[in-house]
Amino acid sequence: MNGPVVYVDPEGEFGFIGAALGMGFELVIQAADSYLSGENRFDARDVLISGIAGFAGANLGNMISKAKSLGKVTKEATSLLSDMTVTTASEYAKNGEINPVNVVGSVGLGKLGQNYVGRLNKSIASNNHIAKSYDKAINRANRMSQPNKRNGSPRKIGRLNSRQDKLNSLQQGKSNYLNEQELKGGIIGTSSGGAVFGTSQKVVENNEQ
């Protein structure tokens, strides 16, 4: 049976998830805009820009979340600055100008979505078969690492230390897995929040025309 460590996601996957979501939600916004206006407002260039922004935002979020030298508050501030930068660049690339309301609204709803969906996905993942596989392996490693009267020799103490290292590795593996699931959910939430704001802006714009 494979150990639970094999379930940890490979590096670089988040960027492609972000790109796919960015392009997908941009198509949703354009479809809503076309429907409301009665005109074909599909723009492949904006879809590509959204894909690039999603790729960059997701990879930056992944790097920030794994930066061990940053504290929680610093990570949050850096993440917010990263989102603002990517959104501003995307806004300018699409429209040739920067609308502060669009940037703040998109980032704000994106952050709400990130926090909610990220935590929800982590909570769901903590009860799936992968997490249970980790729990089973951790419980077994914990029992094997407990000292007893027969573990007094240097050789057996060395075995105990090795088993403790394995336990620590499994615990860290589970933590990494759940954090990655939270980040995945956060990417979905960020894109969804931005899409909700973008669609609502199109509704307002079409109603004003």
ChimeraX commands (.cxc) that place a marker at each C-alpha (Angstrom):
marker #1 position 0.00,0.00,0.00 radius 0.5
marker #1 position 1.37,3.43,-0.88 radius 0.5
marker #1 position 2.26,5.77,1.96 radius 0.5
marker #1 position 0.25,8.98,2.35 radius 0.5
marker #1 position 3.20,11.15,1.32 radius 0.5
marker #1 position 2.55,10.23,-2.34 radius 0.5
marker #1 position -0.64,12.30,-2.23 radius 0.5
marker #1 position 1.14,15.64,-1.77 radius 0.5
marker #1 position 0.60,17.79,-4.86 radius 0.5
marker #1 position 3.53,18.39,-7.20 radius 0.5
marker #1 position 5.11,21.84,-7.39 radius 0.5
marker #1 position 3.74,24.18,-10.04 radius 0.5
marker #1 position 0.20,22.80,-10.17 radius 0.5
marker #1 position -1.31,25.88,-8.54 radius 0.5
marker #1 position -0.33,28.18,-11.37 radius 0.5
marker #1 position -2.21,26.10,-13.92 radius 0.5
marker #1 position -5.26,25.95,-11.66 radius 0.5
marker #1 position -5.16,29.74,-11.34 radius 0.5
marker #1 position -4.77,30.18,-15.09 radius 0.5
marker #1 position -7.70,27.88,-15.87 radius 0.5
marker #1 position -9.93,29.61,-13.35 radius 0.5
marker #1 position -8.88,33.07,-14.51 radius 0.5
marker #1 position -9.73,32.27,-18.12 radius 0.5
marker #1 position -12.92,30.43,-17.21 radius 0.5
marker #1 position -14.33,33.20,-15.07 radius 0.5
marker #1 position -13.35,35.83,-17.64 radius 0.5
marker #1 position -15.44,33.89,-20.17 radius 0.5
marker #1 position -18.33,33.91,-17.71 radius 0.5
marker #1 position -18.05,37.68,-17.29 radius 0.5
marker #1 position -17.89,38.20,-21.05 radius 0.5
marker #1 position -20.89,35.92,-21.57 radius 0.5
marker #1 position -22.88,37.91,-19.01 radius 0.5
marker #1 position -21.79,41.18,-20.63 radius 0.5
marker #1 position -22.79,39.93,-24.09 radius 0.5
marker #1 position -26.16,38.74,-22.84 radius 0.5
marker #1 position -26.95,41.98,-21.02 radius 0.5
marker #1 position -25.83,44.22,-23.86 radius 0.5
marker #1 position -27.28,42.13,-26.69 radius 0.5
marker #1 position -23.91,42.34,-28.43 radius 0.5
marker #1 position -21.03,39.91,-28.93 radius 0.5
marker #1 position -18.40,41.18,-26.51 radius 0.5
marker #1 position -16.09,38.18,-26.54 radius 0.5
marker #1 position -12.45,39.27,-26.34 radius 0.5
marker #1 position -9.79,36.55,-26.60 radius 0.5
marker #1 position -7.09,39.00,-25.52 radius 0.5
marker #1 position -8.82,39.66,-22.19 radius 0.5
marker #1 position -9.24,35.90,-21.67 radius 0.5
marker #1 position -5.50,35.42,-22.18 radius 0.5
marker #1 position -4.68,38.31,-19.82 radius 0.5
marker #1 position -6.93,36.80,-17.15 radius 0.5
marker #1 position -5.20,33.45,-17.60 radius 0.5
marker #1 position -1.78,35.03,-17.16 radius 0.5
marker #1 position -2.98,36.98,-14.11 radius 0.5
marker #1 position -4.45,33.81,-12.60 radius 0.5
marker #1 position -1.22,31.91,-13.20 radius 0.5
marker #1 position 0.90,34.66,-11.64 radius 0.5
marker #1 position -1.43,35.22,-8.69 radius 0.5
marker #1 position -1.67,31.53,-7.81 radius 0.5
marker #1 position 2.10,30.96,-8.01 radius 0.5
marker #1 position 2.81,34.05,-5.93 radius 0.5
marker #1 position 0.26,32.91,-3.36 radius 0.5
marker #1 position 1.91,29.49,-3.23 radius 0.5
marker #1 position 5.37,30.99,-2.70 radius 0.5
marker #1 position 4.14,33.38,0.00 radius 0.5
marker #1 position 2.30,30.61,1.88 radius 0.5
marker #1 position 5.47,28.47,1.94 radius 0.5
marker #1 position 7.82,31.28,3.00 radius 0.5
marker #1 position 8.90,30.03,6.44 radius 0.5
marker #1 position 10.71,33.28,7.25 radius 0.5
marker #1 position 7.46,35.29,7.13 radius 0.5
marker #1 position 5.09,35.55,10.08 radius 0.5
marker #1 position 1.31,35.26,9.72 radius 0.5
marker #1 position 0.66,39.01,9.61 radius 0.5
marker #1 position 3.51,39.58,7.17 radius 0.5
marker #1 position 2.20,36.80,4.93 radius 0.5
marker #1 position -1.28,38.36,4.91 radius 0.5
marker #1 position 0.11,41.79,4.08 radius 0.5
marker #1 position 2.39,40.39,1.37 radius 0.5
marker #1 position -0.48,38.35,-0.08 radius 0.5
marker #1 position -2.71,41.44,-0.20 radius 0.5
marker #1 position 0.02,43.47,-1.90 radius 0.5
marker #1 position 0.56,40.64,-4.39 radius 0.5
marker #1 position -3.16,40.48,-5.21 radius 0.5
marker #1 position -3.35,44.26,-5.61 radius 0.5
marker #1 position -0.33,44.25,-7.93 radius 0.5
marker #1 position -1.59,41.42,-10.15 radius 0.5
marker #1 position -5.12,42.87,-10.32 radius 0.5
marker #1 position -3.82,46.36,-11.11 radius 0.5
marker #1 position -1.58,45.02,-13.88 radius 0.5
marker #1 position -4.48,42.99,-15.31 radius 0.5
marker #1 position -6.81,46.01,-15.18 radius 0.5
marker #1 position -4.32,48.17,-17.02 radius 0.5
marker #1 position -3.54,45.50,-19.63 radius 0.5
marker #1 position -7.24,45.08,-20.43 radius 0.5
marker #1 position -8.43,48.68,-20.33 radius 0.5
marker #1 position -5.33,50.85,-20.76 radius 0.5
marker #1 position -6.16,52.55,-17.45 radius 0.5
marker #1 position -6.58,51.70,-13.79 radius 0.5
marker #1 position -9.93,52.05,-12.04 radius 0.5
marker #1 position -9.26,51.98,-8.26 radius 0.5
marker #1 position -12.85,50.91,-7.56 radius 0.5
marker #1 position -12.46,47.85,-9.79 radius 0.5
marker #1 position -9.13,46.94,-8.23 radius 0.5
marker #1 position -10.26,47.34,-4.61 radius 0.5
marker #1 position -13.62,45.65,-5.23 radius 0.5
marker #1 position -12.11,42.69,-7.07 radius 0.5
marker #1 position -9.36,42.17,-4.50 radius 0.5
marker #1 position -11.75,42.67,-1.57 radius 0.5
marker #1 position -14.29,40.10,-2.75 radius 0.5
marker #1 position -11.44,37.85,-3.82 radius 0.5
marker #1 position -10.01,37.92,-0.28 radius 0.5
marker #1 position -13.38,37.08,1.23 radius 0.5
marker #1 position -13.73,34.18,-1.18 radius 0.5
marker #1 position -10.16,33.08,-0.51 radius 0.5
marker #1 position -10.63,32.90,3.25 radius 0.5
marker #1 position -14.03,31.20,3.15 radius 0.5
marker #1 position -13.44,28.66,0.38 radius 0.5
marker #1 position -9.87,27.99,1.54 radius 0.5
marker #1 position -10.96,27.09,5.05 radius 0.5
marker #1 position -13.92,25.10,3.77 radius 0.5
marker #1 position -11.71,23.05,1.44 radius 0.5
marker #1 position -9.21,22.42,4.24 radius 0.5
marker #1 position -12.02,21.27,6.54 radius 0.5
marker #1 position -13.36,18.88,3.89 radius 0.5
marker #1 position -9.87,17.57,3.14 radius 0.5
marker #1 position -9.21,16.87,6.82 radius 0.5
marker #1 position -11.88,14.15,6.69 radius 0.5
marker #1 position -11.11,12.57,3.32 radius 0.5
marker #1 position -9.32,9.27,2.68 radius 0.5
marker #1 position -5.94,10.96,2.26 radius 0.5
marker #1 position -6.08,12.64,5.67 radius 0.5
marker #1 position -7.33,9.40,7.23 radius 0.5
marker #1 position -4.40,7.58,5.63 radius 0.5
marker #1 position -2.08,10.10,7.27 radius 0.5
marker #1 position -3.84,9.68,10.62 radius 0.5
marker #1 position -3.50,5.90,10.47 radius 0.5
marker #1 position 0.21,6.12,9.64 radius 0.5
marker #1 position 0.77,8.77,12.34 radius 0.5
marker #1 position -0.97,6.68,15.01 radius 0.5
marker #1 position 1.11,3.63,14.10 radius 0.5
marker #1 position 4.35,5.65,14.07 radius 0.5
marker #1 position 3.40,7.19,17.41 radius 0.5
marker #1 position 2.97,3.76,19.01 radius 0.5
marker #1 position 6.25,2.52,17.54 radius 0.5
marker #1 position 8.16,5.55,18.84 radius 0.5
marker #1 position 7.11,5.16,22.49 radius 0.5
marker #1 position 9.99,4.14,24.81 radius 0.5
marker #1 position 9.71,1.10,27.10 radius 0.5
marker #1 position 11.94,-0.92,29.42 radius 0.5
marker #1 position 13.41,-2.92,26.54 radius 0.5
marker #1 position 14.56,0.18,24.62 radius 0.5
marker #1 position 17.49,1.09,26.88 radius 0.5
marker #1 position 20.43,0.03,24.71 radius 0.5
marker #1 position 22.12,2.59,22.42 radius 0.5
marker #1 position 21.09,0.55,19.38 radius 0.5
marker #1 position 17.45,0.52,20.41 radius 0.5
marker #1 position 17.57,4.19,21.37 radius 0.5
marker #1 position 18.77,4.87,17.83 radius 0.5
marker #1 position 15.77,2.98,16.48 radius 0.5
marker #1 position 13.48,5.07,18.67 radius 0.5
marker #1 position 15.03,8.25,17.34 radius 0.5
marker #1 position 14.55,7.01,13.78 radius 0.5
marker #1 position 10.91,6.21,14.49 radius 0.5
marker #1 position 10.42,9.64,16.06 radius 0.5
marker #1 position 11.85,11.22,12.91 radius 0.5
marker #1 position 9.38,9.23,10.83 radius 0.5
marker #1 position 6.52,10.39,13.08 radius 0.5
marker #1 position 7.62,14.01,12.73 radius 0.5
marker #1 position 7.86,13.59,8.95 radius 0.5
marker #1 position 4.33,12.17,8.73 radius 0.5
marker #1 position 2.90,14.94,10.90 radius 0.5
marker #1 position 4.61,17.55,8.72 radius 0.5
marker #1 position 3.36,15.76,5.61 radius 0.5
marker #1 position -0.24,15.93,6.78 radius 0.5
marker #1 position 0.16,19.59,7.68 radius 0.5
marker #1 position 1.60,20.34,4.23 radius 0.5
marker #1 position -1.22,18.43,2.53 radius 0.5
marker #1 position -3.96,20.32,4.40 radius 0.5
marker #1 position -2.24,23.66,3.79 radius 0.5
marker #1 position -2.08,22.89,0.07 radius 0.5
marker #1 position -5.79,22.05,0.05 radius 0.5
marker #1 position -6.49,25.36,1.79 radius 0.5
marker #1 position -4.42,27.16,-0.84 radius 0.5
marker #1 position -6.27,25.38,-3.66 radius 0.5
marker #1 position -9.58,26.40,-2.15 radius 0.5
marker #1 position -8.23,29.92,-1.72 radius 0.5
marker #1 position -7.35,30.12,-5.41 radius 0.5
marker #1 position -10.90,29.07,-6.33 radius 0.5
marker #1 position -12.35,31.54,-3.83 radius 0.5
marker #1 position -10.19,34.40,-5.06 radius 0.5
marker #1 position -11.18,33.81,-8.69 radius 0.5
marker #1 position -14.84,33.39,-7.76 radius 0.5
marker #1 position -14.91,36.60,-5.74 radius 0.5
marker #1 position -13.25,38.52,-8.55 radius 0.5
marker #1 position -15.70,37.06,-11.05 radius 0.5
marker #1 position -18.71,38.01,-8.92 radius 0.5
marker #1 position -17.45,41.59,-8.70 radius 0.5
marker #1 position -16.62,41.73,-12.42 radius 0.5
marker #1 position -20.05,40.42,-13.38 radius 0.5
marker #1 position -21.80,42.87,-11.04 radius 0.5
marker #1 position -19.83,45.73,-12.63 radius 0.5
marker #1 position -21.00,44.65,-16.08 radius 0.5
marker #1 position -24.60,44.61,-14.83 radius 0.5
marker #1 position -24.21,48.15,-13.49 radius 0.5
marker #1 position -22.55,49.39,-16.67 radius 0.5
marker #1 position -25.26,47.93,-18.92 radius 0.5
marker #1 position -28.04,49.33,-16.75 radius 0.5
marker #1 position -26.49,52.80,-16.99 radius 0.5
marker #1 position -26.40,52.69,-20.81 radius 0.5
marker link #1:1,2 radius 0.2
marker link #1:2,3 radius 0.2
marker link #1:3,4 radius 0.2
marker link #1:4,5 radius 0.2
marker link #1:5,6 radius 0.2
marker link #1:6,7 radius 0.2
marker link #1:7,8 radius 0.2
marker link #1:8,9 radius 0.2
marker link #1:9,10 radius 0.2
marker link #1:10,11 radius 0.2
marker link #1:11,12 radius 0.2
marker link #1:12,13 radius 0.2
marker link #1:13,14 radius 0.2
marker link #1:14,15 radius 0.2
marker link #1:15,16 radius 0.2
marker link #1:16,17 radius 0.2
marker link #1:17,18 radius 0.2
marker link #1:18,19 radius 0.2
marker link #1:19,20 radius 0.2
marker link #1:20,21 radius 0.2
marker link #1:21,22 radius 0.2
marker link #1:22,23 radius 0.2
marker link #1:23,24 radius 0.2
marker link #1:24,25 radius 0.2
marker link #1:25,26 radius 0.2
marker link #1:26,27 radius 0.2
marker link #1:27,28 radius 0.2
marker link #1:28,29 radius 0.2
marker link #1:29,30 radius 0.2
marker link #1:30,31 radius 0.2
marker link #1:31,32 radius 0.2
marker link #1:32,33 radius 0.2
marker link #1:33,34 radius 0.2
marker link #1:34,35 radius 0.2
marker link #1:35,36 radius 0.2
marker link #1:36,37 radius 0.2
marker link #1:37,38 radius 0.2
marker link #1:38,39 radius 0.2
marker link #1:39,40 radius 0.2
marker link #1:40,41 radius 0.2
marker link #1:41,42 radius 0.2
marker link #1:42,43 radius 0.2
marker link #1:43,44 radius 0.2
marker link #1:44,45 radius 0.2
marker link #1:45,46 radius 0.2
marker link #1:46,47 radius 0.2
marker link #1:47,48 radius 0.2
marker link #1:48,49 radius 0.2
marker link #1:49,50 radius 0.2
marker link #1:50,51 radius 0.2
marker link #1:51,52 radius 0.2
marker link #1:52,53 radius 0.2
marker link #1:53,54 radius 0.2
marker link #1:54,55 radius 0.2
marker link #1:55,56 radius 0.2
marker link #1:56,57 radius 0.2
marker link #1:57,58 radius 0.2
marker link #1:58,59 radius 0.2
marker link #1:59,60 radius 0.2
marker link #1:60,61 radius 0.2
marker link #1:61,62 radius 0.2
marker link #1:62,63 radius 0.2
marker link #1:63,64 radius 0.2
marker link #1:64,65 radius 0.2
marker link #1:65,66 radius 0.2
marker link #1:66,67 radius 0.2
marker link #1:67,68 radius 0.2
marker link #1:68,69 radius 0.2
marker link #1:69,70 radius 0.2
marker link #1:70,71 radius 0.2
marker link #1:71,72 radius 0.2
marker link #1:72,73 radius 0.2
marker link #1:73,74 radius 0.2
marker link #1:74,75 radius 0.2
marker link #1:75,76 radius 0.2
marker link #1:76,77 radius 0.2
marker link #1:77,78 radius 0.2
marker link #1:78,79 radius 0.2
marker link #1:79,80 radius 0.2
marker link #1:80,81 radius 0.2
marker link #1:81,82 radius 0.2
marker link #1:82,83 radius 0.2
marker link #1:83,84 radius 0.2
marker link #1:84,85 radius 0.2
marker link #1:85,86 radius 0.2
marker link #1:86,87 radius 0.2
marker link #1:87,88 radius 0.2
marker link #1:88,89 radius 0.2
marker link #1:89,90 radius 0.2
marker link #1:90,91 radius 0.2
marker link #1:91,92 radius 0.2
marker link #1:92,93 radius 0.2
marker link #1:93,94 radius 0.2
marker link #1:94,95 radius 0.2
marker link #1:95,96 radius 0.2
marker link #1:96,97 radius 0.2
marker link #1:97,98 radius 0.2
marker link #1:98,99 radius 0.2
marker link #1:99,100 radius 0.2
marker link #1:100,101 radius 0.2
marker link #1:101,102 radius 0.2
marker link #1:102,103 radius 0.2
marker link #1:103,104 radius 0.2
marker link #1:104,105 radius 0.2
marker link #1:105,106 radius 0.2
marker link #1:106,107 radius 0.2
marker link #1:107,108 radius 0.2
marker link #1:108,109 radius 0.2
marker link #1:109,110 radius 0.2
marker link #1:110,111 radius 0.2
marker link #1:111,112 radius 0.2
marker link #1:112,113 radius 0.2
marker link #1:113,114 radius 0.2
marker link #1:114,115 radius 0.2
marker link #1:115,116 radius 0.2
marker link #1:116,117 radius 0.2
marker link #1:117,118 radius 0.2
marker link #1:118,119 radius 0.2
marker link #1:119,120 radius 0.2
marker link #1:120,121 radius 0.2
marker link #1:121,122 radius 0.2
marker link #1:122,123 radius 0.2
marker link #1:123,124 radius 0.2
marker link #1:124,125 radius 0.2
marker link #1:125,126 radius 0.2
marker link #1:126,127 radius 0.2
marker link #1:127,128 radius 0.2
marker link #1:128,129 radius 0.2
marker link #1:129,130 radius 0.2
marker link #1:130,131 radius 0.2
marker link #1:131,132 radius 0.2
marker link #1:132,133 radius 0.2
marker link #1:133,134 radius 0.2
marker link #1:134,135 radius 0.2
marker link #1:135,136 radius 0.2
marker link #1:136,137 radius 0.2
marker link #1:137,138 radius 0.2
marker link #1:138,139 radius 0.2
marker link #1:139,140 radius 0.2
marker link #1:140,141 radius 0.2
marker link #1:141,142 radius 0.2
marker link #1:142,143 radius 0.2
marker link #1:143,144 radius 0.2
marker link #1:144,145 radius 0.2
marker link #1:145,146 radius 0.2
marker link #1:146,147 radius 0.2
marker link #1:147,148 radius 0.2
marker link #1:148,149 radius 0.2
marker link #1:149,150 radius 0.2
marker link #1:150,151 radius 0.2
marker link #1:151,152 radius 0.2
marker link #1:152,153 radius 0.2
marker link #1:153,154 radius 0.2
marker link #1:154,155 radius 0.2
marker link #1:155,156 radius 0.2
marker link #1:156,157 radius 0.2
marker link #1:157,158 radius 0.2
marker link #1:158,159 radius 0.2
marker link #1:159,160 radius 0.2
marker link #1:160,161 radius 0.2
marker link #1:161,162 radius 0.2
marker link #1:162,163 radius 0.2
marker link #1:163,164 radius 0.2
marker link #1:164,165 radius 0.2
marker link #1:165,166 radius 0.2
marker link #1:166,167 radius 0.2
marker link #1:167,168 radius 0.2
marker link #1:168,169 radius 0.2
marker link #1:169,170 radius 0.2
marker link #1:170,171 radius 0.2
marker link #1:171,172 radius 0.2
marker link #1:172,173 radius 0.2
marker link #1:173,174 radius 0.2
marker link #1:174,175 radius 0.2
marker link #1:175,176 radius 0.2
marker link #1:176,177 radius 0.2
marker link #1:177,178 radius 0.2
marker link #1:178,179 radius 0.2
marker link #1:179,180 radius 0.2
marker link #1:180,181 radius 0.2
marker link #1:181,182 radius 0.2
marker link #1:182,183 radius 0.2
marker link #1:183,184 radius 0.2
marker link #1:184,185 radius 0.2
marker link #1:185,186 radius 0.2
marker link #1:186,187 radius 0.2
marker link #1:187,188 radius 0.2
marker link #1:188,189 radius 0.2
marker link #1:189,190 radius 0.2
marker link #1:190,191 radius 0.2
marker link #1:191,192 radius 0.2
marker link #1:192,193 radius 0.2
marker link #1:193,194 radius 0.2
marker link #1:194,195 radius 0.2
marker link #1:195,196 radius 0.2
marker link #1:196,197 radius 0.2
marker link #1:197,198 radius 0.2
marker link #1:198,199 radius 0.2
marker link #1:199,200 radius 0.2
marker link #1:200,201 radius 0.2
marker link #1:201,202 radius 0.2
marker link #1:202,203 radius 0.2
marker link #1:203,204 radius 0.2
marker link #1:204,205 radius 0.2
marker link #1:205,206 radius 0.2
marker link #1:206,207 radius 0.2
marker link #1:207,208 radius 0.2
marker link #1:208,209 radius 0.2
view
